[in-house]
Amino acid sequence: MSAAKRDDTAGSSHEDAAEELQGKGRPTPSRKVAQAANARPIVGSQDKELRKQQRQQQNEARERARAGMMAGEERYLTQRDRGPQRRFVRDYVDARWSAGELLIPVMVIFLVVAMFPGWVQVYGVFFVWAFLLFAIVDAFALTFILKKKLTEKFGEGNVQPGFKWYGAMRAMQFRMLRMPKPQVKRREFPK
């Protein structure tokens, strides 16, 4: 056999094999059949009792997590609140009086005072700006005190970044609305 004839027979056997592999071996299903095969609930089970039980378990787990976070349990805290340094900052801020705690009540009083005419409004505006400046200065003083205390307790290079903003923002909130809830009483500074 010549080389050309051998190549021709080899090529035809490859073509036959390729034709056999092209078909999928079954008929194409109708649209109705294909959609019925794909029809299933997007989320969850069809069993109402099972869904109710799952919902109840999720609610109980959420309630445990909320109670744990309010109590300051480490495993339930958000990433922002975790760690011994953050606990120290929280306890220190909660133990002291901060001007920022009174910022919202002062603003509410200013809204009432703003309804009065003339000089009362002017003095009210000056008082609010002065109090706001005092709260900012108090927050800066708090950050310097916290840096000193954290450095003493945890070491020079071991101070976690972001503690200044964390402490200042906690100091600007009402004590009763802070999350996690304060774990120390006033004047009970951490050691």
GROMACS elastic network, one bead per residue, 0.5 to 0.9 nm:
[ bonds ]
;  ai    aj funct       b0    kb
    1     4     6  0.83540   500
    1     5     6  0.65297   500
    1     6     6  0.67890   500
    2     5     6  0.53945   500
    2     6     6  0.64261   500
    2     7     6  0.88735   500
    3     6     6  0.51295   500
    3     7     6  0.62870   500
    3     8     6  0.86955   500
    4     7     6  0.52496   500
    4     8     6  0.63096   500
    4     9     6  0.89602   500
    5     8     6  0.50465   500
    5     9     6  0.64449   500
    5    10     6  0.87263   500
    6     9     6  0.53844   500
    6    10     6  0.62340   500
    6    11     6  0.86276   500
    7    10     6  0.51484   500
    7    11     6  0.60788   500
    7    12     6  0.87257   500
    8    11     6  0.52169   500
    8    12     6  0.64034   500
    8    13     6  0.89654   500
    9    12     6  0.52407   500
    9    13     6  0.65006   500
    9    14     6  0.89146   500
   10    13     6  0.53966   500
   10    14     6  0.65685   500
   10    15     6  0.89364   500
   11    14     6  0.52360   500
   11    15     6  0.63773   500
   11    16     6  0.88619   500
   12    15     6  0.50529   500
   12    16     6  0.62896   500
   12    17     6  0.87376   500
   13    16     6  0.51471   500
   13    17     6  0.63271   500
   13    18     6  0.87039   500
   14    17     6  0.51522   500
   14    18     6  0.61803   500
   14    19     6  0.86854   500
   15    18     6  0.50791   500
   15    19     6  0.62229   500
   15    20     6  0.87465   500
   16    19     6  0.51897   500
   16    20     6  0.63976   500
   16    21     6  0.89088   500
   17    20     6  0.51953   500
   17    21     6  0.64468   500
   17    22     6  0.89201   500
   18    21     6  0.52293   500
   18    22     6  0.63759   500
   19    22     6  0.53446   500
   19    23     6  0.74850   500
   20    23     6  0.64571   500
   21    24     6  0.75898   500
   21    25     6  0.89505   500
   22    25     6  0.89037   500
   23    26     6  0.80159   500
   24    27     6  0.79069   500
   24    28     6  0.89120   500
   26    29     6  0.87368   500
   29    32     6  0.80989   500
   29    33     6  0.61135   500
   29    34     6  0.61711   500
   30    33     6  0.53249   500
   30    34     6  0.62616   500
   30    35     6  0.86843   500
   31    34     6  0.51019   500
   31    35     6  0.60613   500
   31    36     6  0.84661   500
   32    35     6  0.53255   500
   32    36     6  0.61428   500
   32    37     6  0.86706   500
   33    36     6  0.51328   500
   33    37     6  0.62227   500
   33    38     6  0.88087   500
   34    37     6  0.51581   500
   34    38     6  0.64416   500
   34    39     6  0.87778   500
   35    38     6  0.51120   500
   35    39     6  0.60908   500
   36    39     6  0.51089   500
   36    40     6  0.85630   500
   37    40     6  0.82502   500
   39    42     6  0.89033   500
   40    43     6  0.87780   500
   41    44     6  0.67742   500
   41    45     6  0.71471   500
   41    46     6  0.73579   500
   44    47     6  0.86308   500
   44    51     6  0.71072   500
   45    48     6  0.75529   500
   45    50     6  0.72702   500
   45    51     6  0.65670   500
   46    49     6  0.89722   500
   46    50     6  0.82484   500
   46    51     6  0.78112   500
   47    50     6  0.53669   500
   47    51     6  0.63529   500
   47    52     6  0.87451   500
   48    51     6  0.50876   500
   48    52     6  0.60917   500
   48    53     6  0.85743   500
   49    52     6  0.50675   500
   49    53     6  0.61761   500
   49    54     6  0.86420   500
   50    53     6  0.50776   500
   50    54     6  0.61593   500
   50    55     6  0.85808   500
   51    54     6  0.50478   500
   51    55     6  0.60752   500
   51    56     6  0.85463   500
   52    55     6  0.51138   500
   52    56     6  0.61871   500
   52    57     6  0.86973   500
   53    56     6  0.50962   500
   53    57     6  0.62642   500
   53    58     6  0.86835   500
   54    57     6  0.51019   500
   54    58     6  0.61883   500
   54    59     6  0.86271   500
   55    58     6  0.50845   500
   55    59     6  0.61614   500
   55    60     6  0.86440   500
   56    59     6  0.50938   500
   56    60     6  0.62165   500
   56    61     6  0.86490   500
   57    60     6  0.51190   500
   57    61     6  0.61902   500
   57    62     6  0.86225   500
   58    61     6  0.50701   500
   58    62     6  0.61240   500
   58    63     6  0.85689   500
   59    62     6  0.50576   500
   59    63     6  0.61096   500
   59    64     6  0.86289   500
   60    63     6  0.50732   500
   60    64     6  0.62073   500
   60    65     6  0.86291   500
   61    64     6  0.51312   500
   61    65     6  0.62112   500
   61    66     6  0.86266   500
   62    65     6  0.50557   500
   62    66     6  0.60839   500
   62    67     6  0.85656   500
   63    66     6  0.50310   500
   63    67     6  0.60721   500
   63    68     6  0.83876   500
   64    67     6  0.51776   500
   64    68     6  0.59629   500
   64    69     6  0.85132   500
   64    76     6  0.87401   500
   65    69     6  0.60482   500
   65    70     6  0.85514   500
   65    75     6  0.87529   500
   65    76     6  0.55879   500
   65    77     6  0.84522   500
   66    69     6  0.51065   500
   66    70     6  0.61473   500
   66    71     6  0.85672   500
   66    76     6  0.75747   500
   67    70     6  0.50889   500
   67    71     6  0.61505   500
   67    72     6  0.86083   500
   67    73     6  0.87909   500
   67    76     6  0.86260   500
   68    71     6  0.50648   500
   68    72     6  0.61642   500
   68    73     6  0.52168   500
   68    74     6  0.81615   500
   68    75     6  0.80142   500
   68    76     6  0.56096   500
   68    77     6  0.77389   500
   68   180     6  0.89814   500
   69    73     6  0.57924   500
   69    74     6  0.77123   500
   69    75     6  0.82081   500
   69    76     6  0.50726   500
   69    77     6  0.52411   500
   69    78     6  0.81549   500
   69   179     6  0.77022   500
   69   180     6  0.57781   500
   69   181     6  0.80875   500
   70    73     6  0.77811   500
   70    76     6  0.88217   500
   70    77     6  0.85999   500
   70   179     6  0.64660   500
   70   181     6  0.51947   500
   70   182     6  0.85569   500
   71   180     6  0.66961   500
   71   181     6  0.64164   500
   71   182     6  0.83759   500
   71   183     6  0.75479   500
   72    75     6  0.87308   500
   72    76     6  0.75783   500
   72    77     6  0.67793   500
   72    81     6  0.89959   500
   72    87     6  0.85972   500
   72   179     6  0.85811   500
   72   180     6  0.56307   500
   72   181     6  0.69460   500
   72   182     6  0.82726   500
   72   183     6  0.74661   500
   73    76     6  0.57237   500
   73    77     6  0.65467   500
   74    77     6  0.53966   500
   74    78     6  0.85874   500
   74    81     6  0.83468   500
   74    82     6  0.61969   500
   74    83     6  0.75257   500
   75    78     6  0.83162   500
   75    82     6  0.81327   500
   76    82     6  0.89415   500
   77    80     6  0.78463   500
   77    81     6  0.58399   500
   77    82     6  0.60102   500
   77   180     6  0.77876   500
   78    81     6  0.54034   500
   78    82     6  0.64611   500
   79    82     6  0.54072   500
   79    83     6  0.86317   500
   80    83     6  0.87674   500
   80    86     6  0.81148   500
   80   166     6  0.85674   500
   81    86     6  0.58316   500
   81    87     6  0.73650   500
   81    90     6  0.87501   500
   81   166     6  0.88412   500
   81   180     6  0.82129   500
   82    85     6  0.81610   500
   82    86     6  0.61895   500
   82    87     6  0.72922   500
   83    86     6  0.54934   500
   83    87     6  0.63700   500
   83    88     6  0.87691   500
   84    87     6  0.50267   500
   84    88     6  0.61308   500
   84    89     6  0.86815   500
   85    89     6  0.62233   500
   85    90     6  0.86016   500
   85   150     6  0.72597   500
   85   154     6  0.79947   500
   85   159     6  0.76910   500
   85   160     6  0.70554   500
   85   163     6  0.81308   500
   86    89     6  0.50168   500
   86    90     6  0.60907   500
   86    91     6  0.85208   500
   86   160     6  0.84712   500
   86   163     6  0.71501   500
   86   166     6  0.81617   500
   86   167     6  0.86071   500
   87    90     6  0.50665   500
   87    91     6  0.60573   500
   87    92     6  0.84800   500
   88    91     6  0.51698   500
   88    92     6  0.60381   500
   88    93     6  0.85432   500
   88   150     6  0.80107   500
   88   190     6  0.66132   500
   88   191     6  0.87101   500
   89    92     6  0.51464   500
   89    93     6  0.60712   500
   89    94     6  0.84398   500
   89   146     6  0.70099   500
   89   150     6  0.82849   500
   89   163     6  0.72288   500
   89   164     6  0.89625   500
   89   166     6  0.79727   500
   89   167     6  0.60782   500
   89   190     6  0.88993   500
   90    93     6  0.52568   500
   90    94     6  0.59853   500
   90    95     6  0.85211   500
   90   166     6  0.85443   500
   90   167     6  0.69033   500
   90   170     6  0.74870   500
   90   171     6  0.89985   500
   90   180     6  0.86977   500
   90   182     6  0.73771   500
   90   183     6  0.84725   500
   91    94     6  0.50912   500
   91    95     6  0.60596   500
   91    96     6  0.88985   500
   91   182     6  0.69641   500
   91   183     6  0.67433   500
   91   184     6  0.61501   500
   91   185     6  0.88392   500
   91   188     6  0.82048   500
   91   189     6  0.67864   500
   91   190     6  0.62974   500
   92    95     6  0.52069   500
   92    96     6  0.66868   500
   92   146     6  0.79976   500
   92   167     6  0.86813   500
   92   184     6  0.86034   500
   92   187     6  0.89007   500
   92   188     6  0.80822   500
   92   189     6  0.54828   500
   92   190     6  0.61058   500
   93    96     6  0.56125   500
   93    97     6  0.78580   500
   93    98     6  0.79448   500
   93   142     6  0.81455   500
   93   146     6  0.89287   500
   93   167     6  0.65402   500
   93   168     6  0.83965   500
   93   170     6  0.70972   500
   93   171     6  0.60425   500
   93   189     6  0.85462   500
   94    97     6  0.76522   500
   94    98     6  0.89171   500
   94   170     6  0.83299   500
   94   171     6  0.76500   500
   94   175     6  0.71440   500
   94   182     6  0.59219   500
   94   183     6  0.78482   500
   94   184     6  0.66301   500
   94   185     6  0.72589   500
   94   186     6  0.67022   500
   94   187     6  0.85390   500
   94   188     6  0.85930   500
   94   189     6  0.83693   500
   95   182     6  0.85234   500
   95   184     6  0.63013   500
   95   185     6  0.58642   500
   95   188     6  0.53510   500
   95   189     6  0.54542   500
   95   190     6  0.82206   500
   96   171     6  0.88539   500
   96   185     6  0.89056   500
   96   186     6  0.58944   500
   96   187     6  0.59361   500
   96   188     6  0.82010   500
   96   189     6  0.77128   500
   97   100     6  0.87674   500
   97   101     6  0.77598   500
   97   171     6  0.83517   500
   97   186     6  0.75686   500
   97   187     6  0.85140   500
   98   101     6  0.56705   500
   98   102     6  0.77438   500
   98   135     6  0.75890   500
   98   138     6  0.69911   500
   98   139     6  0.78649   500
   98   142     6  0.87711   500
   98   171     6  0.59449   500
   98   172     6  0.73744   500
   99   102     6  0.56650   500
   99   103     6  0.68312   500
   99   131     6  0.80833   500
   99   132     6  0.86802   500
   99   134     6  0.71413   500
   99   136     6  0.84407   500
   99   138     6  0.65698   500
   99   139     6  0.81761   500
   99   171     6  0.79436   500
   99   172     6  0.75394   500
  100   103     6  0.50235   500
  100   104     6  0.80180   500
  100   132     6  0.81263   500
  100   134     6  0.86227   500
  100   135     6  0.51029   500
  100   136     6  0.77641   500
  100   138     6  0.78096   500
  100   139     6  0.76192   500
  100   168     6  0.85346   500
  100   169     6  0.86893   500
  100   170     6  0.89188   500
  100   171     6  0.58630   500
  100   173     6  0.67406   500
  100   174     6  0.82302   500
  101   104     6  0.72249   500
  101   105     6  0.83430   500
  101   135     6  0.86763   500
  101   170     6  0.89599   500
  101   171     6  0.63708   500
  101   172     6  0.50697   500
  101   173     6  0.52904   500
  101   174     6  0.50338   500
  101   175     6  0.70229   500
  102   105     6  0.54672   500
  102   106     6  0.61494   500
  102   107     6  0.86945   500
  102   135     6  0.87276   500
  102   172     6  0.79781   500
  102   173     6  0.84028   500
  102   174     6  0.75393   500
  103   106     6  0.51920   500
  103   107     6  0.62616   500
  103   108     6  0.88056   500
  103   128     6  0.87732   500
  103   131     6  0.76253   500
  103   132     6  0.71348   500
  103   135     6  0.74872   500
  103   172     6  0.72737   500
  103   173     6  0.84766   500
  103   174     6  0.89743   500
  104   107     6  0.50525   500
  104   108     6  0.62858   500
  104   109     6  0.86786   500
  104   172     6  0.87961   500
  104   173     6  0.84767   500
  104   174     6  0.83535   500
  105   108     6  0.50497   500
  105   109     6  0.61884   500
  105   110     6  0.85290   500
  106   109     6  0.50787   500
  106   110     6  0.61207   500
  106   111     6  0.87455   500
  106   128     6  0.70374   500
  106   131     6  0.81473   500
  107   111     6  0.63411   500
  107   112     6  0.88604   500
  107   128     6  0.70608   500
  108   111     6  0.51311   500
  108   112     6  0.66244   500
  108   113     6  0.87682   500
  109   112     6  0.51805   500
  109   113     6  0.61827   500
  109   114     6  0.85752   500
  109   124     6  0.89554   500
  110   114     6  0.58929   500
  110   115     6  0.88379   500
  110   121     6  0.83949   500
  110   124     6  0.61692   500
  110   125     6  0.75328   500
  110   127     6  0.86947   500
  110   128     6  0.70518   500
  111   114     6  0.51263   500
  111   115     6  0.70647   500
  112   115     6  0.57325   500
  112   116     6  0.77508   500
  113   116     6  0.56021   500
  113   117     6  0.87509   500
  113   120     6  0.68669   500
  113   121     6  0.63198   500
  113   124     6  0.65339   500
  114   117     6  0.75896   500
  114   120     6  0.75434   500
  114   121     6  0.51528   500
  114   122     6  0.86510   500
  114   124     6  0.71433   500
  114   125     6  0.82497   500
  115   120     6  0.89158   500
  115   121     6  0.75697   500
  116   119     6  0.84706   500
  116   120     6  0.61822   500
  116   121     6  0.63376   500
  117   120     6  0.62934   500
  117   121     6  0.63545   500
  118   121     6  0.57074   500
  118   122     6  0.67262   500
  119   122     6  0.50087   500
  119   123     6  0.61845   500
  119   124     6  0.83632   500
  120   123     6  0.53222   500
  120   124     6  0.59489   500
  120   125     6  0.86347   500
  121   125     6  0.61390   500
  121   126     6  0.86623   500
  122   125     6  0.52552   500
  122   126     6  0.63823   500
  122   127     6  0.86451   500
  123   126     6  0.50870   500
  123   127     6  0.60298   500
  123   128     6  0.85975   500
  124   127     6  0.50558   500
  124   128     6  0.61600   500
  124   129     6  0.86571   500
  125   128     6  0.52019   500
  125   129     6  0.62351   500
  125   130     6  0.85178   500
  126   129     6  0.52551   500
  126   130     6  0.60295   500
  126   131     6  0.85134   500
  127   130     6  0.50526   500
  127   131     6  0.60123   500
  127   132     6  0.84875   500
  128   131     6  0.50842   500
  128   132     6  0.60477   500
  128   133     6  0.85609   500
  129   132     6  0.50301   500
  129   133     6  0.61457   500
  129   134     6  0.85375   500
  130   133     6  0.51293   500
  130   134     6  0.61508   500
  130   135     6  0.86866   500
  131   135     6  0.61480   500
  131   136     6  0.86446   500
  132   135     6  0.50763   500
  132   136     6  0.62822   500
  132   137     6  0.86740   500
  133   136     6  0.51275   500
  133   137     6  0.62052   500
  133   138     6  0.85420   500
  134   137     6  0.51276   500
  134   138     6  0.60829   500
  134   139     6  0.86270   500
  135   139     6  0.61683   500
  135   140     6  0.87073   500
  135   172     6  0.81276   500
  136   139     6  0.50354   500
  136   140     6  0.62863   500
  136   141     6  0.86385   500
  136   168     6  0.88101   500
  137   140     6  0.50945   500
  137   141     6  0.61798   500
  137   142     6  0.85598   500
  138   141     6  0.50496   500
  138   142     6  0.61242   500
  138   143     6  0.87559   500
  138   168     6  0.88563   500
  139   143     6  0.63454   500
  139   144     6  0.88696   500
  139   164     6  0.87527   500
  139   167     6  0.81276   500
  139   168     6  0.52888   500
  139   169     6  0.84472   500
  139   171     6  0.72762   500
  139   172     6  0.81575   500
  140   143     6  0.51584   500
  140   144     6  0.65006   500
  140   145     6  0.87745   500
  140   164     6  0.84068   500
  140   168     6  0.76757   500
  141   144     6  0.52624   500
  141   145     6  0.62765   500
  141   146     6  0.86049   500
  142   145     6  0.51135   500
  142   146     6  0.60242   500
  142   147     6  0.85596   500
  142   164     6  0.81366   500
  142   167     6  0.76047   500
  142   168     6  0.71366   500
  142   171     6  0.86603   500
  143   146     6  0.50271   500
  143   147     6  0.60947   500
  143   148     6  0.86536   500
  143   163     6  0.79018   500
  143   164     6  0.50935   500
  143   165     6  0.80457   500
  143   167     6  0.70104   500
  143   168     6  0.69751   500
  144   147     6  0.51518   500
  144   148     6  0.63533   500
  144   149     6  0.87158   500
  144   164     6  0.82400   500
  145   148     6  0.52196   500
  145   149     6  0.61915   500
  145   150     6  0.85715   500
  146   149     6  0.50551   500
  146   150     6  0.58894   500
  146   151     6  0.83281   500
  146   163     6  0.80324   500
  146   164     6  0.75512   500
  146   167     6  0.80663   500
  147   150     6  0.52295   500
  147   151     6  0.60152   500
  147   152     6  0.85534   500
  147   159     6  0.79983   500
  147   163     6  0.81739   500
  147   164     6  0.78188   500
  148   151     6  0.52305   500
  148   152     6  0.62348   500
  148   153     6  0.87272   500
  149   152     6  0.51376   500
  149   153     6  0.61919   500
  149   154     6  0.85129   500
  150   153     6  0.51193   500
  150   154     6  0.56966   500
  150   155     6  0.72876   500
  150   156     6  0.83424   500
  150   158     6  0.87028   500
  150   159     6  0.64303   500
  150   160     6  0.88906   500
  151   154     6  0.54618   500
  151   156     6  0.50339   500
  151   157     6  0.79248   500
  151   158     6  0.76111   500
  151   159     6  0.64070   500
  152   155     6  0.58442   500
  152   156     6  0.75051   500
  153   156     6  0.89811   500
  153   191     6  0.83238   500
  154   157     6  0.82907   500
  154   158     6  0.59566   500
  154   159     6  0.65595   500
  155   158     6  0.54051   500
  155   159     6  0.68968   500
  156   159     6  0.65972   500
  157   160     6  0.86697   500
  159   163     6  0.83740   500
  160   163     6  0.66297   500
  161   164     6  0.79174   500
  162   165     6  0.57589   500
  162   166     6  0.62730   500
  162   167     6  0.87243   500
  163   167     6  0.59100   500
  163   168     6  0.84061   500
  164   167     6  0.52988   500
  164   168     6  0.60662   500
  164   169     6  0.85175   500
  165   168     6  0.51218   500
  165   169     6  0.59640   500
  165   170     6  0.84129   500
  166   169     6  0.54539   500
  166   170     6  0.62177   500
  166   171     6  0.86627   500
  167   170     6  0.51558   500
  167   171     6  0.61123   500
  167   172     6  0.87599   500
  168   171     6  0.50530   500
  168   172     6  0.63817   500
  169   172     6  0.51438   500
  169   173     6  0.68452   500
  170   173     6  0.55208   500
  170   174     6  0.84617   500
  170   175     6  0.85106   500
  170   178     6  0.69442   500
  170   179     6  0.86569   500
  171   174     6  0.79218   500
  171   175     6  0.81428   500
  172   175     6  0.88571   500
  173   176     6  0.83472   500
  173   177     6  0.67886   500
  173   178     6  0.63491   500
  174   177     6  0.53081   500
  174   178     6  0.64719   500
  175   178     6  0.55404   500
  175   181     6  0.80798   500
  175   182     6  0.73171   500
  176   179     6  0.86830   500
  176   181     6  0.72385   500
  176   182     6  0.79108   500
  177   180     6  0.87161   500
  177   181     6  0.74576   500
  178   181     6  0.54769   500
  178   182     6  0.69931   500
  179   182     6  0.76988   500
  180   183     6  0.84316   500
  182   185     6  0.76261   500
  184   187     6  0.83822   500
  184   188     6  0.60980   500
  184   189     6  0.78561   500
  184   190     6  0.85811   500
  185   188     6  0.55699   500
  185   189     6  0.85103   500
  186   189     6  0.78746   500
